[in-house]
Amino acid sequence: MNAIKKKSNPWAWVPTLYIFEGLPYSIVNIVSLIVFKNMGMPNDKLTLYTSLLSFPWVLKIVLSPFVDTIATKRKWAVVMQILMVACTAILGFALPRCSLSLILLLFLVTAFASSIHDIAADGFYMLGLDDHRQSLFVGVRNTFFRLALFCGQGLLAIIAGLLQNKGADAVGSWSYTLIGCSAVMAAMAVWDLLAMPRPENDRQEEGTTVKDTIKSLGPLFATFVTKKGFWLALVFLLLFRLPEAFSLKMLIPFLKDAREAGGLGMNDVQVGLANGTIGVISLLLGGILGGIAGGKYGLKKCLVPMALSLALPCSVYLYMAIAQPVSVWPVYVCIAIDQFGYGFGFTAYTLYMLYYSRGEFQTSHYAFCTVFMAFSMMLPGFVAGKIQLSIGYPAFFMMVMGCCLVTIAVTLLIKPTIDPQYGKK
């Protein structure tokens, strides 16, 4: 009997495995923003610290050799799940009691565990399923990953907000919420420990050391940077999402800041509905439509419309900063417009990474592209809060609109290099 026949039903482990990809990611990148804002952290430190927390995802290509050469993918996934459960529980207990340094450290450890889990889970998915089932369940894994984002960015904030309405303070409510979340995560970790199969081909690579694997990254990276059009591709990868990189990092501070400080004064329930519910659903719908358009018309024809779709909806933040609507409904509509446009426009970015990665080392080159993708969102976050505090929200979002010109410029530069047939059926 071969390894494939011994595998368990994928429905028993694929959903929970990919919930574990999305939920800790949301806790590190979104919940941290809300928690630190509730703790009174100023926007300059808020965006700086939370941008640093995304650094482990930049390091995935460096961390992957350790996953490949030390232990099995299954063991890495299970151990990282246990570590994320422990960190989330300790975070819940630490929030009202411990120093900011310890809380930041716990978020950082969670980020590294989540990054390593992503590597192990994606590798295990390919080992645990044959080619047919990999294709069959790709929609399932993506759906449950998005569901985890929905819960992490929306449901957790709503629960914390409801606890605040019942009398809990802003920090204590998140303490209870994270402790409860860790209990649910613990149950899923136990389930995965029992349900995940043990493929015969899931084993530590023999005859190759971590040092050897890391050293091999150098020559691979050299083949990446010497590809035709590298510098133009690099400019595109770093600058295409510049408006969204600034506005996305400042969204939660803007929603939560007091109206006299230029914000909208929304509570955690409203933030959860706006960013984690309406925003995630709109992002998903935009991405689906973008995929359909890219498949029908090809990347080159869709590039400019998708660039405009990603950039121009950022104008809704300028409108909200100037008008400061009292009702939450205009805010919900504005965020839906922006996130739908971002989801649609981001398709062009993904397709371009696939396009540029074509060739002998496609998998490795795509991984290098994702590193620059992470940098493109992380670097503006370092300074976004400082700029906003210096010039205020209206001027900040006016600057974001100016960044839209950068998006259009790099799009027009890259368009002539695209094969007109690429992406078409």
N, C-alpha and C positions, 0 to 999 in steps of 0.2 A: 504493500500500500504506500503510495507516495505521500509527500508532505501535504499537498493540497487537500487530499481526501480526509486527512486527519483534522482539518481545521474546523472550528466550531462555526455556528451560524453567525455571519457578520453583523446581523441585527443585534446580537448580544453584546457587542463591544465597540463597533464603529461609532454609534451615537455618543456614548459616554467618553470615548477617547477624544473626540473632537469638541465636546463640551469643555473638556479640560484644556484644549488649545485656546478657546475663546474667553472663558471666564477669568482665569488669572491675568490674561492680557488686558482685559477691561479693568480689572482691579488695579493693576499697576498704572495704566495710562489714563484712565478716566476717574475712577474712584479716588485716586491719590489727589487729583486736582480739586475735587469737591471737599475731601477731608481737610486738606491743607488750607483751603479757602475758609472753611468753617472754623479752623484754628486761628484765623486772623493773619495768615501769611500774606505779605504784600506781593503784588503781581510780579515784580521783577524777580524775586526769589522763587516764587511759585513756578513760573515758566522755566527758570533755569534748572531747578531741582528735578522737576518732572521730565524735562528734556533729557537730563542725564540718566534718568531711570529707563529710557528707551535704548540706551547704549548696548545692553546685552543682545538685542536683536541685530544690531550692526555686527556683532562679533560671531554671529551664527556660523559663518563660513570658517572661522578659526576654531570654533567649538566642535564642529562636526567631526573632525578626525578623532577626537577623544571618544565620541559616541561610536564611531566605526571600529575602533581598535581596542576599546576597553569594555568588556562585558557584552551582553546582547541588547538589541533594541528593546525587547520586552522588559528587561531588568531596568534599563535606563528610564523607560516610561513609568514603570511602577514606582521606582524610587523617587523620581521627580514629583509624581503625584502626591506621595506621602510628604515630601518636603514642602510642597505648596499648601497642603492642608495644614501642616504644622505652622507655617509662617502666617497664614491667614488667621488661624486661631490666636496665635500670639499677638498679632497685630490688633485683633479685637480687644484682647485684655490690656494691651499696652497703650492704646490711644489715650485714655483719660489719665494715665498714671506715669508714663515714661517720657523721656526727653525726645526732642525732635530728631536728634542724631540716631537714636535707636529705631525710631519709626522709619526713618529714611533707609536705614540698613535693612530692616525687614522687607520693605518694598523692593529694595535692590536684590536681595537674595531671592525673593519671589520672581523677580524679572529674569534672573539668570536661570532659575529652575524652569520657568515657563519657556524660555528660549531653547534650552536643552531638550525639554519635553517635545517641543515642536519638531526638532530634528529627529528624535527617536520615534515619535508617533508617525510622521510621514514615511520614515524608513520601514517601520513595522507594518504599516498599511500595505506597502508593496510586497513585503514578505509574507504577510498573512492571507493575501488574496491572490488568486490567479488573474491573468490579464483580463478575462471577461468580467470577473467580479470587481476588479479595480475600476473599470469603466462604468459598471452598473451602479456602484456605490459612491461615485464621485459626487453626485448630486446630494446623496444622503450626508456625506461628511461636510459638504459646504453648508447645507441647511442647518445642521446642528452646530456648526461653528458660528453661523449668523445668529442662531437662537441663543447661544451663549453670550454673544455680544449684546443682544437684546436684553438679556437678564442682567448682565454686568453693568451696562450703561444706563439701563432704564429701571428695571425692577428693583435692584438694590437701592437706588436713589429714592424710588417711590416708598419702599419700606422704611428707609431711614426718615424720610419726611413725615410719614404717618406716625412714626414713633415720636417725632418732635411735636406733632399736633396733640399727642397724648400726654405731653409734659416732659419728655426726655430732652436734654440739652443737645445742641448741634453736634458735639463730639461724642457724647454718650450714646446717641442714637446709632451712630456708625459703629460704635463698639459692639452693641447688641447685634447689629445687622451682619457684621463680619464674623462674629462668633457663630451665628446661625448659618451663614453661608459656609463656614468651614465644616459644620456638621453635615450639611448636604454633600459637600465635596468629599468628606471622609467616607460617606456611604457609597458614593460613586467609585472611589479609589478601591474600596474593598470589593465592589462588584467587578471592576476591571481585573483585579488580582485573580479572581476566580474565573472570570469569563474569557479573558484574552487567551487565545490558543498559544501553543508552543511550537511554532514552525521549525522543521528540521533544518531549514536553511538560515534560521536566525541564530547566528553564532559569531563570536568574536573573530575578527580577521586574524589569521595566523601568518607569521612570517613578516609582518609589517608593523613597525613600531609607530607610536604617536609622532616621534621626532621625524621619522622618514616621511610620514604623511604630511606633516606641516611643511617640511622642506619642499615637497612636491608642489605646494601652493605657489611658490615663487615662479617657477617656469610656467605654470598655468596662467598666473596673473600677467606674465610677460606676453603670452599669446593674446591675452585680452586687450592690453593697452597698445599692442602693435597692429590691431585690426584696422582696416581702412576706415577712416572717418571717426576714430576714437575720440578726439578732442571735441568734435561737434556733438557726438553722442553724449559725452560727459556733461557738456553745457546743458543739453536737453534734459538729461536725467536729474541734474541738480536744480534746474530753474523752472521746469514746466509747471510744477505745483507750488511755486513760490507764494501766490496769493492765498491759497488754501493752507499752506504751512504756517503762515502768520495768523490767519483768522481762526483756524481750528484750535490752536493752542490757547487763544484768548477767548474762545466762545464761553466756556463755563465761568471764568472770572467776570466776563461781561454780563452774563445772565444773573449772576449772584451779587455783584457789587450793588451797593445802595444807589438809589436814584440820584441823590445829591453828589455822588462820586462819578456819575455818568453812566452807571449800569442800569439794569432793569429791575433789580430788587426781587428776583424770583426765589421761591423756596425750593427745597430739595425735591418735593413731589413734582412741581412744575418743571424743574430742570430735568428730572428723570423722564417725564412725558415728552419734553421738547427734544432733548438730545438722544436719549436712549430708546425711545419708542417711535415717535414720528420720524426722527432723523434716521434711525437705522432702517426702518421700513422704506423710506424714500430713497436712501442710498442703495438698498437692495434692488428696488424697482428700476432705478436709473442704470445700475450695472447690468441688469437683465436686458433692458432695451439697448444699451450700448453694445452688448454682445451680439444681439440680433442684427443691429446696424452694421457692425464691423464685419460680420459674416456675410452679409448681403452685398455691401458696397466696397469692402476692402479698406485697409488702413489709410492709404493715401487720400482717398476721397473723403473719408470721415475725419481726417486729422484736424482741419481747421474748425469745422462745426463742433467737434468734441473739445477743442481748446477753448472756444468761446463758451461752451456749456460749463466748463470747469471754472473759468475765470469770471465771467460777467455776473453770475448769481451772487458773488461776494458783495455786490452792491446792496443786498438786503441788509447787511450789517451796518453799512453807512446810513441807510434809511432809519434803522432802529436806533442807532446812536444819536441821530439828530432828533427824531420824533419822540423817542422814549415812550412807546405806546403803553397805556395803562392796562388795557385788556391783554390777556395772554394769547388770545386767538390770532392776532396779527403776527405775534412772535412764532407761534406754531407754523403758520403758513410760510413765513419767511424762511424758517429753518428747513421746512420740507422742500421749498424751491431750491435752496442752496445745496442740500444734500442729494437731491435728485440730480441736479446738474453736475455735482461732483462725481456721483456714481457713473453717470453717462460719460463724462469727460475722462475719467480715470481709465476707461477701457482703452483709449488711445495710448496711454502710458504703458499699460500692460502689453498691448500688442507690439509696441515698439521694442520693449525689452526682449520679447520673443524674436522679433525680426532681427535685432542687432546680434542676438546670441546664436543665430544659425551658424552651422559649421561643425567642425570636428569635435570641439569641446563645448557643445551646446549647453549641457547641464551645468558645468562649472561656470561658463560665461554668464548664464542667467543668474546664478548665485551671486556673482560679482555685481551684476546690475542691481540686484535687490539690496546689496550693501550701500550702493550710492542712492538708491531709493530711500533707505532709512536715513541716510545723512541729509537728504533733501528736506526731510520733515524735522529732523533733530536740530540742525544748525540755526534756522530762524527762531526756534523756540528758546534758544539761549538768550536772545536779546529782545524778544517780543514784549515781555512784561516791562522791561526797562524803558523801551520806546514808548509804550502806552502811558506809563506814569509820567513821562516827560512832556507828552503832547496832548494827552486826553484821548477819549474814545473816538470822537468824531474825526479828529485829525489822523488818528491811527488807522481807522478804516478807510479814510481817504488815501493814505499811503498804500494800503492794501489794494485799492483800486488802481493806483499807479503801477503796482506790481503786475497787474493784468497785462500791461503793455509788454512786460518781459515775457510772459507766457506766449503771447501772440508772436513776438519777435523770434523766439527760439523755435516755435512751430513752423514759421515761414522759412527759417534757415534749414530745418531738417526735412521739410516736405520734398524738395527735389531729389533727395537721396533714397526715397522709398520706391520700391517696385510697385507699379500700379496694380499688379495682379495679386499682391500679397494680402492674404486674409479672405479673399473671395472664395466661395465654394467652387 
